[in-house]
Amino acid sequence: RLGGRLDEADGLVRQTLPVFDEAMGRENWRSGYGLVQLARIARDRGRRRESESLYTRGLAMLERTVGAAHPRTRLAVTELTALREAYPAFDFTTELERFINQQRELERRLGSRYASDSDLASALAEVPF
């Protein structure tokens, strides 16, 4: 049952990406977050390499369009960290490790504004886009 829902979710996200690209330009935060959503789906299917590639592309796009400190970027890095913890023997690329380390440094310098994932999710509700 879950596999069917993942297929449905994957198809819906893939359909929306070209719409965002056309409406907002090829490089936009919605497409970046869509790639992160696809990374989650791949992760839930056990497709680690595909998930890693999608996280890398999505996080890079989020970083370029809304910045590393934006709640959507931070939430995506939190999810990436969970993926790394779920697969400790899996070697992540230097780029993914950079995203994680950058977020740790950001939290160290600025203080963690978000005590938990639910605080971070609440912050997203306040973001106008």
C-alpha positions in Angstrom: 0.0 0.0 0.0 2.7 2.5 1.0 4.6 1.7 -2.3 1.5 2.8 -4.3 1.3 6.0 -2.4 5.0 6.7 -2.9 4.5 6.1 -6.6 1.6 8.6 -6.6 3.6 11.2 -4.7 6.6 10.8 -7.0 4.4 11.3 -10.0 2.7 14.4 -8.7 6.0 16.1 -7.7 7.6 15.3 -11.0 4.6 16.8 -12.8 4.9 20.0 -10.8 8.6 20.7 -11.4 8.2 21.8 -15.1 5.3 24.0 -14.1 7.5 25.8 -11.5 10.4 26.0 -13.9 8.2 27.6 -16.5 6.5 30.0 -14.2 9.5 31.0 -12.0 12.5 30.3 -14.2 14.7 27.2 -14.1 16.4 28.2 -10.9 13.7 28.7 -8.2 13.1 27.7 -4.6 10.0 25.6 -5.4 11.8 23.4 -7.7 14.6 23.1 -5.2 12.2 22.0 -2.5 10.5 19.7 -5.0 13.8 17.9 -5.6 14.1 17.5 -1.8 10.6 16.0 -1.7 11.7 13.5 -4.4 14.8 12.8 -2.4 12.5 11.9 0.6 10.5 9.5 -1.6 13.7 7.9 -2.9 14.9 7.6 0.7 11.7 5.9 1.8 12.0 3.5 -1.1 15.5 2.6 0.0 17.2 4.2 -3.1 20.1 5.8 -1.3 22.1 6.9 -4.3 19.1 8.5 -6.0 18.1 10.1 -2.7 21.7 11.5 -2.3 21.7 12.9 -5.8 18.3 14.6 -5.4 19.2 16.0 -2.0 22.4 17.5 -3.4 20.6 19.1 -6.3 17.7 20.4 -4.3 19.8 21.7 -1.4 22.2 23.5 -3.8 19.2 25.2 -5.5 17.6 26.1 -2.2 20.9 27.6 -1.0 21.3 29.6 -4.2 17.7 30.9 -4.2 16.7 31.4 -0.6 20.0 31.0 1.3 21.4 28.5 3.9 19.6 30.1 6.8 16.1 29.9 5.3 13.8 27.5 7.2 13.1 25.4 4.1 16.8 24.9 3.5 17.4 24.1 7.2 14.5 21.6 7.2 16.0 19.8 4.2 19.4 19.6 5.9 17.7 18.2 9.0 16.2 15.5 6.8 19.5 14.8 5.1 21.1 14.4 8.6 18.4 11.8 9.4 19.3 10.0 6.2 22.9 9.9 7.2 22.1 8.6 10.6 19.8 5.9 9.1 22.7 4.7 6.9 25.9 5.2 8.9 28.0 2.9 6.7 27.0 4.8 3.6 29.6 7.4 2.5 28.0 10.7 1.6 29.5 13.0 -0.9 31.7 15.9 0.1 28.9 18.3 -1.0 26.3 16.7 1.3 28.7 16.7 4.2 29.3 20.4 3.4 25.6 21.2 3.7 25.4 19.4 7.1 28.6 21.1 8.4 27.4 24.5 7.2 24.2 24.1 9.1 26.0 23.1 12.3 28.3 26.2 11.9 25.3 28.4 11.3 23.5 27.1 14.4 26.7 27.5 16.4 27.2 31.2 15.3 23.6 32.3 15.4 22.2 29.9 18.1 19.6 27.4 17.2 16.4 29.3 16.7 14.7 26.0 16.4 14.8 23.7 19.4 13.2 20.9 17.5 12.0 19.8 14.1 8.4 20.9 15.1 9.7 24.4 15.9 11.3 24.5 12.5 8.1 23.3 10.8 6.2 26.0 12.7 8.7 28.6 11.4 7.9 27.4 7.9 4.2 28.3 8.4 5.3 31.9 9.0 7.3 32.1 5.7 5.3 34.0 3.1 6.3 31.7 0.3 
